[in-house]
Amino acid sequence: MMKNQMSMQDQFLNRVRRDKIRVAVELVTGIKLEGEIVSFDNFSLILRGEGDQLVYKHAISTISAGKKLESLEK
């Protein structure tokens, strides 16, 4: 039986959500948002900064963690 592996994206998002690590989210338009990811699904995430924002993943270019993360499983 194959092991159900989590995608790199889900591992990263789970880590920053669980550990309440602040992130910088850069959108494809160049706008930068900052806050903590409190929830996510296949299509969007909730970013808590100055209020809560629903951000669609297709609009995201880059997510940067505010601190170095221990290695994620490959």
Gaussian input, Z-matrix of N, CA and C with variables (Angstrom, degrees):
# hf/3-21g

backbone

0 1
 N
 C     1     B1
 C     2     B2     1     A1
 N     3     B3     2     A2     1     D1
 C     4     B4     3     A3     2     D2
 C     5     B5     4     A4     3     D3
 N     6     B6     5     A5     4     D4
 C     7     B7     6     A6     5     D5
 C     8     B8     7     A7     6     D6
 N     9     B9     8     A8     7     D7
 C    10    B10     9     A9     8     D8
 C    11    B11    10    A10     9     D9
 N    12    B12    11    A11    10    D10
 C    13    B13    12    A12    11    D11
 C    14    B14    13    A13    12    D12
 N    15    B15    14    A14    13    D13
 C    16    B16    15    A15    14    D14
 C    17    B17    16    A16    15    D15
 N    18    B18    17    A17    16    D16
 C    19    B19    18    A18    17    D17
 C    20    B20    19    A19    18    D18
 N    21    B21    20    A20    19    D19
 C    22    B22    21    A21    20    D20
 C    23    B23    22    A22    21    D21
 N    24    B24    23    A23    22    D22
 C    25    B25    24    A24    23    D23
 C    26    B26    25    A25    24    D24
 N    27    B27    26    A26    25    D25
 C    28    B28    27    A27    26    D26
 C    29    B29    28    A28    27    D27
 N    30    B30    29    A29    28    D28
 C    31    B31    30    A30    29    D29
 C    32    B32    31    A31    30    D30
 N    33    B33    32    A32    31    D31
 C    34    B34    33    A33    32    D32
 C    35    B35    34    A34    33    D33
 N    36    B36    35    A35    34    D34
 C    37    B37    36    A36    35    D35
 C    38    B38    37    A37    36    D36
 N    39    B39    38    A38    37    D37
 C    40    B40    39    A39    38    D38
 C    41    B41    40    A40    39    D39
 N    42    B42    41    A41    40    D40
 C    43    B43    42    A42    41    D41
 C    44    B44    43    A43    42    D42
 N    45    B45    44    A44    43    D43
 C    46    B46    45    A45    44    D44
 C    47    B47    46    A46    45    D45
 N    48    B48    47    A47    46    D46
 C    49    B49    48    A48    47    D47
 C    50    B50    49    A49    48    D48
 N    51    B51    50    A50    49    D49
 C    52    B52    51    A51    50    D50
 C    53    B53    52    A52    51    D51
 N    54    B54    53    A53    52    D52
 C    55    B55    54    A54    53    D53
 C    56    B56    55    A55    54    D54
 N    57    B57    56    A56    55    D55
 C    58    B58    57    A57    56    D56
 C    59    B59    58    A58    57    D57
 N    60    B60    59    A59    58    D58
 C    61    B61    60    A60    59    D59
 C    62    B62    61    A61    60    D60
 N    63    B63    62    A62    61    D61
 C    64    B64    63    A63    62    D62
 C    65    B65    64    A64    63    D63
 N    66    B66    65    A65    64    D64
 C    67    B67    66    A66    65    D65
 C    68    B68    67    A67    66    D66
 N    69    B69    68    A68    67    D67
 C    70    B70    69    A69    68    D68
 C    71    B71    70    A70    69    D69
 N    72    B72    71    A71    70    D70
 C    73    B73    72    A72    71    D71
 C    74    B74    73    A73    72    D72
 N    75    B75    74    A74    73    D73
 C    76    B76    75    A75    74    D74
 C    77    B77    76    A76    75    D75
 N    78    B78    77    A77    76    D76
 C    79    B79    78    A78    77    D77
 C    80    B80    79    A79    78    D78
 N    81    B81    80    A80    79    D79
 C    82    B82    81    A81    80    D80
 C    83    B83    82    A82    81    D81
 N    84    B84    83    A83    82    D82
 C    85    B85    84    A84    83    D83
 C    86    B86    85    A85    84    D84
 N    87    B87    86    A86    85    D85
 C    88    B88    87    A87    86    D86
 C    89    B89    88    A88    87    D87
 N    90    B90    89    A89    88    D88
 C    91    B91    90    A90    89    D89
 C    92    B92    91    A91    90    D90
 N    93    B93    92    A92    91    D91
 C    94    B94    93    A93    92    D92
 C    95    B95    94    A94    93    D93
 N    96    B96    95    A95    94    D94
 C    97    B97    96    A96    95    D95
 C    98    B98    97    A97    96    D96
 N    99    B99    98    A98    97    D97
 C   100   B100    99    A99    98    D98
 C   101   B101   100   A100    99    D99
 N   102   B102   101   A101   100   D100
 C   103   B103   102   A102   101   D101
 C   104   B104   103   A103   102   D102
 N   105   B105   104   A104   103   D103
 C   106   B106   105   A105   104   D104
 C   107   B107   106   A106   105   D105
 N   108   B108   107   A107   106   D106
 C   109   B109   108   A108   107   D107
 C   110   B110   109   A109   108   D108
 N   111   B111   110   A110   109   D109
 C   112   B112   111   A111   110   D110
 C   113   B113   112   A112   111   D111
 N   114   B114   113   A113   112   D112
 C   115   B115   114   A114   113   D113
 C   116   B116   115   A115   114   D114
 N   117   B117   116   A116   115   D115
 C   118   B118   117   A117   116   D116
 C   119   B119   118   A118   117   D117
 N   120   B120   119   A119   118   D118
 C   121   B121   120   A120   119   D119
 C   122   B122   121   A121   120   D120
 N   123   B123   122   A122   121   D121
 C   124   B124   123   A123   122   D122
 C   125   B125   124   A124   123   D123
 N   126   B126   125   A125   124   D124
 C   127   B127   126   A126   125   D125
 C   128   B128   127   A127   126   D126
 N   129   B129   128   A128   127   D127
 C   130   B130   129   A129   128   D128
 C   131   B131   130   A130   129   D129
 N   132   B132   131   A131   130   D130
 C   133   B133   132   A132   131   D131
 C   134   B134   133   A133   132   D132
 N   135   B135   134   A134   133   D133
 C   136   B136   135   A135   134   D134
 C   137   B137   136   A136   135   D135
 N   138   B138   137   A137   136   D136
 C   139   B139   138   A138   137   D137
 C   140   B140   139   A139   138   D138
 N   141   B141   140   A140   139   D139
 C   142   B142   141   A141   140   D140
 C   143   B143   142   A142   141   D141
 N   144   B144   143   A143   142   D142
 C   145   B145   144   A144   143   D143
 C   146   B146   145   A145   144   D144
 N   147   B147   146   A146   145   D145
 C   148   B148   147   A147   146   D146
 C   149   B149   148   A148   147   D147
 N   150   B150   149   A149   148   D148
 C   151   B151   150   A150   149   D149
 C   152   B152   151   A151   150   D150
 N   153   B153   152   A152   151   D151
 C   154   B154   153   A153   152   D152
 C   155   B155   154   A154   153   D153
 N   156   B156   155   A155   154   D154
 C   157   B157   156   A156   155   D155
 C   158   B158   157   A157   156   D156
 N   159   B159   158   A158   157   D157
 C   160   B160   159   A159   158   D158
 C   161   B161   160   A160   159   D159
 N   162   B162   161   A161   160   D160
 C   163   B163   162   A162   161   D161
 C   164   B164   163   A163   162   D162
 N   165   B165   164   A164   163   D163
 C   166   B166   165   A165   164   D164
 C   167   B167   166   A166   165   D165
 N   168   B168   167   A167   166   D166
 C   169   B169   168   A168   167   D167
 C   170   B170   169   A169   168   D168
 N   171   B171   170   A170   169   D169
 C   172   B172   171   A171   170   D170
 C   173   B173   172   A172   171   D171
 N   174   B174   173   A173   172   D172
 C   175   B175   174   A174   173   D173
 C   176   B176   175   A175   174   D174
 N   177   B177   176   A176   175   D175
 C   178   B178   177   A177   176   D176
 C   179   B179   178   A178   177   D177
 N   180   B180   179   A179   178   D178
 C   181   B181   180   A180   179   D179
 C   182   B182   181   A181   180   D180
 N   183   B183   182   A182   181   D181
 C   184   B184   183   A183   182   D182
 C   185   B185   184   A184   183   D183
 N   186   B186   185   A185   184   D184
 C   187   B187   186   A186   185   D185
 C   188   B188   187   A187   186   D186
 N   189   B189   188   A188   187   D187
 C   190   B190   189   A189   188   D188
 C   191   B191   190   A190   189   D189
 N   192   B192   191   A191   190   D190
 C   193   B193   192   A192   191   D191
 C   194   B194   193   A193   192   D192
 N   195   B195   194   A194   193   D193
 C   196   B196   195   A195   194   D194
 C   197   B197   196   A196   195   D195
 N   198   B198   197   A197   196   D196
 C   199   B199   198   A198   197   D197
 C   200   B200   199   A199   198   D198
 N   201   B201   200   A200   199   D199
 C   202   B202   201   A201   200   D200
 C   203   B203   202   A202   201   D201
 N   204   B204   203   A203   202   D202
 C   205   B205   204   A204   203   D203
 C   206   B206   205   A205   204   D204
 N   207   B207   206   A206   205   D205
 C   208   B208   207   A207   206   D206
 C   209   B209   208   A208   207   D207
 N   210   B210   209   A209   208   D208
 C   211   B211   210   A210   209   D209
 C   212   B212   211   A211   210   D210
 N   213   B213   212   A212   211   D211
 C   214   B214   213   A213   212   D212
 C   215   B215   214   A214   213   D213
 N   216   B216   215   A215   214   D214
 C   217   B217   216   A216   215   D215
 C   218   B218   217   A217   216   D216
 N   219   B219   218   A218   217   D217
 C   220   B220   219   A219   218   D218
 C   221   B221   220   A220   219   D219

   B1=1.4513
   B2=1.5281
   B3=1.3285
   B4=1.4628
   B5=1.5214
   B6=1.3007
   B7=1.4521
   B8=1.5336
   B9=1.3252
   B10=1.4647
   B11=1.5220
   B12=1.3280
   B13=1.4504
   B14=1.5187
   B15=1.3252
   B16=1.4549
   B17=1.5216
   B18=1.3237
   B19=1.4645
   B20=1.5318
   B21=1.3219
   B22=1.4716
   B23=1.5270
   B24=1.3304
   B25=1.4633
   B26=1.5317
   B27=1.3346
   B28=1.4622
   B29=1.5249
   B30=1.3351
   B31=1.4645
   B32=1.5308
   B33=1.3257
   B34=1.4648
   B35=1.5243
   B36=1.3325
   B37=1.4596
   B38=1.5282
   B39=1.3235
   B40=1.4633
   B41=1.5211
   B42=1.3212
   B43=1.4709
   B44=1.5225
   B45=1.3342
   B46=1.4682
   B47=1.5333
   B48=1.3249
   B49=1.4720
   B50=1.5184
   B51=1.3182
   B52=1.4645
   B53=1.5287
   B54=1.3462
   B55=1.4676
   B56=1.5282
   B57=1.3385
   B58=1.4758
   B59=1.5325
   B60=1.3283
   B61=1.4622
   B62=1.5199
   B63=1.3302
   B64=1.4700
   B65=1.5259
   B66=1.3200
   B67=1.4599
   B68=1.5256
   B69=1.3183
   B70=1.4591
   B71=1.5228
   B72=1.3133
   B73=1.4652
   B74=1.5197
   B75=1.3271
   B76=1.4636
   B77=1.5159
   B78=1.3113
   B79=1.4596
   B80=1.5255
   B81=1.3205
   B82=1.4643
   B83=1.5271
   B84=1.3179
   B85=1.4644
   B86=1.5265
   B87=1.3492
   B88=1.4570
   B89=1.5229
   B90=1.3188
   B91=1.4667
   B92=1.5278
   B93=1.3428
   B94=1.4594
   B95=1.5175
   B96=1.3231
   B97=1.4537
   B98=1.5261
   B99=1.3273
   B100=1.4597
   B101=1.5152
   B102=1.3209
   B103=1.4550
   B104=1.5127
   B105=1.3367
   B106=1.4667
   B107=1.5212
   B108=1.3124
   B109=1.4621
   B110=1.5214
   B111=1.3224
   B112=1.4622
   B113=1.5218
   B114=1.3319
   B115=1.4583
   B116=1.5245
   B117=1.3386
   B118=1.4661
   B119=1.5123
   B120=1.3121
   B121=1.4588
   B122=1.5238
   B123=1.3145
   B124=1.4673
   B125=1.5254
   B126=1.3199
   B127=1.4657
   B128=1.5239
   B129=1.3173
   B130=1.4620
   B131=1.5219
   B132=1.3360
   B133=1.4550
   B134=1.5171
   B135=1.3281
   B136=1.4585
   B137=1.5182
   B138=1.3206
   B139=1.4577
   B140=1.5238
   B141=1.3384
   B142=1.4620
   B143=1.5146
   B144=1.3183
   B145=1.4598
   B146=1.5093
   B147=1.2989
   B148=1.4595
   B149=1.5217
   B150=1.3224
   B151=1.4602
   B152=1.5179
   B153=1.3118
   B154=1.4672
   B155=1.5234
   B156=1.3401
   B157=1.4609
   B158=1.5165
   B159=1.3256
   B160=1.4535
   B161=1.5201
   B162=1.3358
   B163=1.4652
   B164=1.5273
   B165=1.3182
   B166=1.4613
   B167=1.5214
   B168=1.3199
   B169=1.4673
   B170=1.5252
   B171=1.3247
   B172=1.4697
   B173=1.5292
   B174=1.3359
   B175=1.4634
   B176=1.5298
   B177=1.3454
   B178=1.4681
   B179=1.5234
   B180=1.3287
   B181=1.4543
   B182=1.5294
   B183=1.3479
   B184=1.4627
   B185=1.5219
   B186=1.3381
   B187=1.4607
   B188=1.5208
   B189=1.3324
   B190=1.4712
   B191=1.5188
   B192=1.3340
   B193=1.4632
   B194=1.5231
   B195=1.3303
   B196=1.4541
   B197=1.5071
   B198=1.3384
   B199=1.4617
   B200=1.5153
   B201=1.3241
   B202=1.4601
   B203=1.5272
   B204=1.3298
   B205=1.4599
   B206=1.5115
   B207=1.3204
   B208=1.4563
   B209=1.5205
   B210=1.3024
   B211=1.4719
   B212=1.5242
   B213=1.3126
   B214=1.4516
   B215=1.5199
   B216=1.3372
   B217=1.4622
   B218=1.5141
   B219=1.3195
   B220=1.4680
   B221=1.4985
   A1=109.27
   A2=117.25
   A3=120.78
   A4=110.72
   A5=114.06
   A6=121.08
   A7=108.95
   A8=116.18
   A9=120.45
   A10=108.61
   A11=117.62
   A12=121.94
   A13=110.85
   A14=113.94
   A15=120.55
   A16=108.83
   A17=116.75
   A18=120.14
   A19=109.69
   A20=115.34
   A21=120.76
   A22=109.88
   A23=116.50
   A24=121.42
   A25=110.75
   A26=116.60
   A27=120.11
   A28=112.00
   A29=117.32
   A30=120.29
   A31=110.64
   A32=115.83
   A33=121.02
   A34=110.53
   A35=116.96
   A36=120.57
   A37=111.78
   A38=117.19
   A39=120.32
   A40=111.58
   A41=116.31
   A42=119.93
   A43=111.44
   A44=117.07
   A45=118.93
   A46=111.27
   A47=117.47
   A48=120.97
   A49=110.26
   A50=116.10
   A51=121.84
   A52=112.45
   A53=116.31
   A54=120.62
   A55=113.17
   A56=116.16
   A57=122.43
   A58=112.30
   A59=115.00
   A60=121.75
   A61=108.68
   A62=116.03
   A63=120.19
   A64=109.59
   A65=114.88
   A66=120.58
   A67=109.73
   A68=114.77
   A69=122.42
   A70=106.02
   A71=116.18
   A72=122.48
   A73=107.48
   A74=116.35
   A75=120.02
   A76=108.36
   A77=115.35
   A78=120.91
   A79=110.18
   A80=116.46
   A81=120.38
   A82=111.52
   A83=117.54
   A84=121.95
   A85=112.07
   A86=116.74
   A87=120.81
   A88=113.69
   A89=117.74
   A90=121.62
   A91=108.99
   A92=116.35
   A93=121.48
   A94=109.82
   A95=115.80
   A96=123.15
   A97=107.88
   A98=116.99
   A99=120.54
   A100=109.50
   A101=115.18
   A102=120.06
   A103=111.02
   A104=115.22
   A105=122.06
   A106=108.75
   A107=115.86
   A108=120.36
   A109=107.00
   A110=116.64
   A111=120.23
   A112=112.14
   A113=116.99
   A114=120.62
   A115=108.75
   A116=115.70
   A117=120.09
   A118=109.98
   A119=115.13
   A120=122.28
   A121=107.98
   A122=117.76
   A123=120.61
   A124=113.45
   A125=117.61
   A126=120.39
   A127=115.60
   A128=118.02
   A129=119.66
   A130=111.00
   A131=114.93
   A132=120.56
   A133=109.10
   A134=115.52
   A135=122.14
   A136=107.04
   A137=116.26
   A138=122.70
   A139=107.76
   A140=116.06
   A141=121.00
   A142=108.68
   A143=115.83
   A144=122.95
   A145=106.63
   A146=115.93
   A147=120.55
   A148=106.29
   A149=115.92
   A150=122.23
   A151=109.05
   A152=117.24
   A153=122.53
   A154=109.46
   A155=115.05
   A156=120.70
   A157=109.24
   A158=116.13
   A159=122.10
   A160=106.63
   A161=116.55
   A162=121.41
   A163=107.59
   A164=116.47
   A165=120.75
   A166=109.66
   A167=116.94
   A168=121.65
   A169=112.53
   A170=118.34
   A171=118.96
   A172=111.43
   A173=117.39
   A174=121.39
   A175=112.55
   A176=117.15
   A177=121.24
   A178=110.93
   A179=114.97
   A180=121.51
   A181=110.12
   A182=116.59
   A183=121.89
   A184=110.81
   A185=115.91
   A186=121.29
   A187=106.82
   A188=116.72
   A189=121.77
   A190=109.51
   A191=116.01
   A192=120.97
   A193=109.25
   A194=115.41
   A195=121.26
   A196=114.00
   A197=116.86
   A198=120.80
   A199=108.60
   A200=115.49
   A201=120.38
   A202=109.91
   A203=115.92
   A204=121.23
   A205=109.31
   A206=115.68
   A207=119.17
   A208=107.39
   A209=117.15
   A210=120.47
   A211=111.70
   A212=115.07
   A213=122.34
   A214=107.81
   A215=116.87
   A216=120.21
   A217=110.27
   A218=116.17
   A219=121.21
   A220=110.51
   D1=135.73
   D2=-179.72
   D3=-78.49
   D4=141.44
   D5=177.12
   D6=-75.11
   D7=132.48
   D8=178.73
   D9=-77.94
   D10=102.25
   D11=-177.08
   D12=-92.73
   D13=141.89
   D14=177.34
   D15=-81.81
   D16=141.66
   D17=178.98
   D18=-66.72
   D19=159.44
   D20=177.46
   D21=-58.15
   D22=-40.39
   D23=178.90
   D24=-59.69
   D25=-48.46
   D26=-179.64
   D27=-65.26
   D28=-37.96
   D29=177.31
   D30=-60.94
   D31=-46.72
   D32=-179.14
   D33=-63.39
   D34=-50.35
   D35=-178.25
   D36=-63.51
   D37=-39.50
   D38=177.24
   D39=-63.29
   D40=-41.68
   D41=-178.81
   D42=-62.94
   D43=-50.09
   D44=-177.93
   D45=-68.81
   D46=-31.00
   D47=177.00
   D48=-69.09
   D49=-52.47
   D50=-176.75
   D51=-61.38
   D52=-42.61
   D53=-177.09
   D54=-89.68
   D55=4.28
   D56=178.98
   D57=52.92
   D58=45.25
   D59=178.97
   D60=-86.73
   D61=127.83
   D62=177.43
   D63=-66.31
   D64=143.48
   D65=-179.82
   D66=-129.43
   D67=157.53
   D68=169.89
   D69=-109.90
   D70=124.99
   D71=-179.79
   D72=-110.22
   D73=119.10
   D74=176.83
   D75=-103.37
   D76=126.11
   D77=-179.88
   D78=-86.86
   D79=163.19
   D80=-179.91
   D81=-64.03
   D82=-18.98
   D83=177.72
   D84=-81.76
   D85=-7.75
   D86=-178.41
   D87=97.28
   D88=-10.57
   D89=178.45
   D90=-68.84
   D91=137.04
   D92=178.01
   D93=-110.43
   D94=132.18
   D95=176.92
   D96=-118.07
   D97=149.54
   D98=177.93
   D99=-132.87
   D100=147.48
   D101=177.07
   D102=160.78
   D103=-162.06
   D104=177.37
   D105=-110.99
   D106=138.27
   D107=175.17
   D108=-80.78
   D109=120.05
   D110=-178.37
   D111=-102.55
   D112=-18.70
   D113=179.42
   D114=-165.15
   D115=155.79
   D116=175.17
   D117=-158.48
   D118=159.25
   D119=173.09
   D120=-138.38
   D121=-162.08
   D122=-177.37
   D123=-67.24
   D124=-21.91
   D125=-171.46
   D126=-118.28
   D127=-19.09
   D128=-173.33
   D129=-153.40
   D130=170.52
   D131=173.62
   D132=-141.57
   D133=155.95
   D134=175.09
   D135=-102.68
   D136=121.43
   D137=179.93
   D138=-109.95
   D139=122.07
   D140=178.76
   D141=-101.31
   D142=112.51
   D143=177.00
   D144=-133.01
   D145=-107.64
   D146=170.96
   D147=-89.42
   D148=77.97
   D149=-171.83
   D150=93.92
   D151=175.45
   D152=179.21
   D153=-96.85
   D154=139.61
   D155=177.59
   D156=-128.30
   D157=134.43
   D158=171.68
   D159=-90.05
   D160=119.71
   D161=-177.56
   D162=-118.34
   D163=125.25
   D164=177.88
   D165=-78.60
   D166=132.70
   D167=-176.40
   D168=-60.01
   D169=-32.35
   D170=-178.74
   D171=-66.86
   D172=-15.17
   D173=179.09
   D174=-92.63
   D175=-3.65
   D176=-175.89
   D177=-94.38
   D178=133.69
   D179=174.32
   D180=-94.95
   D181=-50.31
   D182=-174.31
   D183=-145.18
   D184=143.68
   D185=170.21
   D186=-122.92
   D187=123.28
   D188=-179.45
   D189=-114.98
   D190=129.45
   D191=177.26
   D192=-76.75
   D193=147.20
   D194=-179.07
   D195=-74.51
   D196=-8.20
   D197=175.70
   D198=-149.58
   D199=164.46
   D200=-178.69
   D201=-67.78
   D202=134.63
   D203=178.00
   D204=-97.83
   D205=145.35
   D206=171.37
   D207=-62.96
   D208=158.24
   D209=-174.12
   D210=-56.24
   D211=143.27
   D212=176.08
   D213=-93.63
   D214=151.16
   D215=179.26
   D216=-66.78
   D217=141.34
   D218=179.25
   D219=-93.50

